[in-house]
Amino acid sequence: MDRTVRTVDDVLALLDGLFGTTPETGRLATGDGRDYWDRFYGDRSRPVPFFVAKPDENLAAHLDRGLIAPGRALDLGCGPGRNAVHLAARGFEVDAVDLSPVAVAWGRERAREAGVDVRFRCGDAFALGAGELSGPYDLIVDSGCFHHLPPHRRVGYLALLDRVLAPGGLFALTCFAAGEGGMGSELSDADCYRERSLHGGLAYTPDALRRVFADLTEVELRRMREQPAESPLFGVPFLWTALFRRPAH
Ligand SMILES: C[S@@+](CC[C@H](N)C(=O)[O-])C[C@H]1O[C@@H](n2cnc3c(N)ncnc32)[C@H](O)[C@@H]1O
């Protein structure tokens, strides 16, 4: 007979355990998602839209419009570093973290080729200590990591933002959009646990995002704008892009 729950971490680990580690049911954003992502990035020739070395169109637009000014940035779940490299080229001091050593190695190559400095870290962003991700960051970018979290791990995600996002700092999020033309599972949080599956990633409505990030102020929330193949930017229509600001006080 198991009586394993004593602390909040025990509860979170128990809930993690309800989900498998396959892409379909998926604990893809906790430490044991690492092998999945390593295999995912192992073949660079696969036609995965975000394998391109182009920054998110919304991030580039925010920079061009002066909504985001250079400072210290964190790319959370950076993959092969598309956005991290772009931010470094635009004058940011960039930390970038990913679970997958294969993705981080690819990101380092891209940074070298682009002639920019990015401080890559490999590991579970929510488990790294303050010594590794200390902040405060003027900008935190998450393109495609948040939507892989199981609902109960949002608590740790918000705690990380709270710990490392500077007062007045910006949070730029890109995640699966619920509704027409969207992508990701529209199961309710409760049904994820009933079905014991994250179905590859969770879709969000604008109101759900506003609720989760209620401690931040919305600057912009819109669909990503699709980009033609020849565009220097990345853009697919099935994602939300959001920019939030942390109140200065
Ligand atoms: C859909 S990919 C997006 C990669 C990259 N941001 C991009 O857009 O090209 C999601 C990434 O989040 C990373 N990831 C998931 N959970 C993580 C965690 N707990 N800590 C760090 N990285 C994580 C995965 O390894 C994966 O590279």
The ligand as an SDF file (V2000), in Angstrom:
LIG
                    3D

 27 29  0  0  0  0  0  0  0  0999 V2000
    7.1120   23.1730  -29.3730 C   0  0  0  0  0  0  0  0  0  0  0  0
    8.7650   23.2300  -28.8520 S   0  0  0  0  0  0  0  0  0  0  0  0
    9.1770   24.9240  -29.2040 C   0  0  0  0  0  0  0  0  0  0  0  0
   10.6450   25.2060  -29.2840 C   0  0  0  0  0  0  0  0  0  0  0  0
   11.0290   26.6660  -29.5680 C   0  0  0  0  0  0  0  0  0  0  0  0
   10.4980   27.5600  -28.5670 N   0  0  0  0  0  0  0  0  0  0  0  0
   10.5820   27.1110  -30.9310 C   0  0  0  0  0  0  0  0  0  0  0  0
    9.5260   27.7230  -31.0210 O   0  0  0  0  0  0  0  0  0  0  0  0
   11.2870   26.8360  -31.9040 O   0  0  0  0  0  0  0  0  0  0  0  0
    8.6310   23.2040  -27.0810 C   0  0  0  0  0  0  0  0  0  0  0  0
    9.9750   23.1660  -26.3860 C   0  0  0  0  0  0  0  0  0  0  0  0
    9.7750   23.2910  -24.9750 O   0  0  0  0  0  0  0  0  0  0  0  0
   10.7780   22.5240  -24.3390 C   0  0  0  0  0  0  0  0  0  0  0  0
   10.3410   22.2410  -22.9540 N   0  0  0  0  0  0  0  0  0  0  0  0
    9.2390   21.5880  -22.5630 C   0  0  0  0  0  0  0  0  0  0  0  0
    9.1680   21.5350  -21.2330 N   0  0  0  0  0  0  0  0  0  0  0  0
   10.2680   22.1710  -20.7550 C   0  0  0  0  0  0  0  0  0  0  0  0
   10.7600   22.4230  -19.4460 C   0  0  0  0  0  0  0  0  0  0  0  0
   10.1050   21.9790  -18.3640 N   0  0  0  0  0  0  0  0  0  0  0  0
   11.9180   23.1060  -19.3190 N   0  0  0  0  0  0  0  0  0  0  0  0
   12.5910   23.5240  -20.4220 C   0  0  0  0  0  0  0  0  0  0  0  0
   12.1580   23.3050  -21.6890 N   0  0  0  0  0  0  0  0  0  0  0  0
   11.0080   22.6400  -21.8610 C   0  0  0  0  0  0  0  0  0  0  0  0
   10.8890   21.2840  -25.2070 C   0  0  0  0  0  0  0  0  0  0  0  0
   12.1020   20.5950  -25.0260 O   0  0  0  0  0  0  0  0  0  0  0  0
   10.7440   21.8900  -26.6010 C   0  0  0  0  0  0  0  0  0  0  0  0
   12.0010   22.1910  -27.1700 O   0  0  0  0  0  0  0  0  0  0  0  0
  1  2  1  0
  2  3  1  0
  2 10  1  0
  3  4  1  0
  4  5  1  0
  5  6  1  0
  5  7  1  0
  7  8  2  0
  7  9  1  0
 10 11  1  0
 11 12  1  0
 11 26  1  0
 12 13  1  0
 13 14  1  0
 13 24  1  0
 14 15  1  0
 14 23  1  0
 15 16  2  0
 16 17  1  0
 17 18  1  0
 17 23  2  0
 18 19  1  0
 18 20  2  0
 20 21  1  0
 21 22  2  0
 22 23  1  0
 24 25  1  0
 24 26  1  0
 26 27  1  0
M  CHG  2   2   1   9  -1
M  END
$$$$
